[in-house]
């Protein structure tokens, strides 16, 4: 039943309106003044409000202004009652957001017709809003299955396509996975900049698509790594396709006026056993891919059991990693996170680095997977936690402005049953209050055991720790996923932020994520902000904070302390949003 609130200080008028409404099969609620009317509206959320203008204590204008400021009551249709018919009074109410006016005295039919018109308009508005929401959800669901830059399937859709192919084919057939990794890509594109690099990746994706047939699936796994599901065919045909891929990628690329020459390494593996182990097949293809790189790249290799033996270089690196902690070869750098409310540094992400005695700086992308695989990530992860907390305490003791430090928790680390006990011990040993430590997790870490993950995260939250969801939108989740876990912060992945000022889809998705986070009372950090245009867009949308090279690369603890000491700030672009709006997202 439609609920209508009537705010009228004259008892006779109020009783008359309530009688009319009840006879019209409405649920009618009366309030004798503006203060009571506001309380009822905020507690019961009526479908429509009828309010007198001239009342003691809080007049009708004050009631309307208060309700429009509350998100829960902001869109409720609002009809003014007045004994005056002055256009100035009408304009004042309309400027505040009134939907209609009724001039006293009025007839029963006038009242009911006015109410019916407002309710029809509200219903139409809600229908349009639902339609727009469905469109945005469809776009977000698309983003969960497709890479934003290349429009190719991502790893999640790759998995579904693989299972689909298995169901539709003969059980005796073998399916092959081909991994394609661009050789020396980071080195080649370092001088090109983000725009040319992205154009290059898009052209690579286009050539890979041309190299296979329509039944094959080309997916993007990482920045410069792709996977291809080859439908069942002879081994020689698969090798011919691999060679065709190499030939296409060897042709010079034109990237925004630059000619770039690329090469690639390819690993191919066929399904094994019952054929449904995609992870095992990809692992074998990766072994073949690594072997192709060790042989100099720009070639393909097919997996054989002999390739299972780990290369000498990889074995040596893994062995060195076991001693990296005790030899003090690991170090932390800190990348600032900056509030878009004040422009000041409010937090930082702790990032691990390895200074190898012979190889120099080893990329985390190279040694972290090794550490995950051999279990070294558990002591390394604890060292990161302890070192970051100790550093926070040093900054606090030095009297520097308070900052929170975010530490990534790996999947293997998260599975440790004593992780919570170790966190409590580290906080106690270092003396850091829990609110200064933020734990970052990815969606893939949490989906292994949702019930257990929810319980553990709630325990951390009860301790006072902050919890953030890293790389939001790149994993398995949907919008409702966020409501399952007690997150404080979501980090928008760089793929959403990139080109947000020029790509309407990226812009719509990013705006929706920020709006959704605000509704769920979550803070938002946008990662990978590299341009002034990206900053300006995020600032306009009310994003809480940013992280990226536009403000600072990851730096040493001493450099970070100097930033805090000098109060280095981000120059914020002008905006029309109010400080009240930003305050809700401020850290």
Secondary structure as GFF3:
##gff-version 3
##sequence-region A 1 587
A	DSSP	beta_strand	3	7	.	.	.	ID=ss1
A	DSSP	alpha_helix	11	23	.	.	.	ID=ss2
A	DSSP	beta_strand	27	31	.	.	.	ID=ss3
A	DSSP	alpha_helix	34	44	.	.	.	ID=ss4
A	DSSP	beta_strand	48	52	.	.	.	ID=ss5
A	DSSP	alpha_helix	60	69	.	.	.	ID=ss6
A	DSSP	beta_strand	77	82	.	.	.	ID=ss7
A	DSSP	alpha_helix	87	96	.	.	.	ID=ss8
A	DSSP	beta_strand	100	103	.	.	.	ID=ss9
A	DSSP	alpha_helix	108	145	.	.	.	ID=ss10
A	DSSP	alpha_helix	155	168	.	.	.	ID=ss11
A	DSSP	beta_strand	176	182	.	.	.	ID=ss12
A	DSSP	alpha_helix	185	189	.	.	.	ID=ss13
A	DSSP	alpha_helix	193	211	.	.	.	ID=ss14
A	DSSP	beta_strand	217	222	.	.	.	ID=ss15
A	DSSP	beta_strand	225	230	.	.	.	ID=ss16
A	DSSP	alpha_helix	235	250	.	.	.	ID=ss17
A	DSSP	beta_strand	253	255	.	.	.	ID=ss18
A	DSSP	beta_strand	258	260	.	.	.	ID=ss19
A	DSSP	beta_strand	264	270	.	.	.	ID=ss20
A	DSSP	alpha_helix	278	294	.	.	.	ID=ss21
A	DSSP	beta_strand	299	302	.	.	.	ID=ss22
A	DSSP	three_ten_helix	305	308	.	.	.	ID=ss23
A	DSSP	alpha_helix	312	324	.	.	.	ID=ss24
A	DSSP	beta_strand	330	339	.	.	.	ID=ss25
A	DSSP	beta_strand	345	356	.	.	.	ID=ss26
A	DSSP	beta_strand	360	362	.	.	.	ID=ss27
A	DSSP	alpha_helix	364	374	.	.	.	ID=ss28
A	DSSP	alpha_helix	376	397	.	.	.	ID=ss29
A	DSSP	beta_strand	404	408	.	.	.	ID=ss30
A	DSSP	alpha_helix	411	414	.	.	.	ID=ss31
A	DSSP	alpha_helix	419	430	.	.	.	ID=ss32
A	DSSP	three_ten_helix	434	436	.	.	.	ID=ss33
A	DSSP	beta_strand	437	442	.	.	.	ID=ss34
A	DSSP	alpha_helix	443	446	.	.	.	ID=ss35
A	DSSP	alpha_helix	450	463	.	.	.	ID=ss36
A	DSSP	beta_strand	466	472	.	.	.	ID=ss37
A	DSSP	three_ten_helix	479	484	.	.	.	ID=ss38
A	DSSP	beta_strand	489	492	.	.	.	ID=ss39
A	DSSP	alpha_helix	494	497	.	.	.	ID=ss40
A	DSSP	alpha_helix	504	519	.	.	.	ID=ss41
A	DSSP	beta_strand	523	526	.	.	.	ID=ss42
A	DSSP	alpha_helix	532	541	.	.	.	ID=ss43
A	DSSP	beta_strand	545	546	.	.	.	ID=ss44
A	DSSP	alpha_helix	557	566	.	.	.	ID=ss45
A	DSSP	alpha_helix	579	583	.	.	.	ID=ss46
###
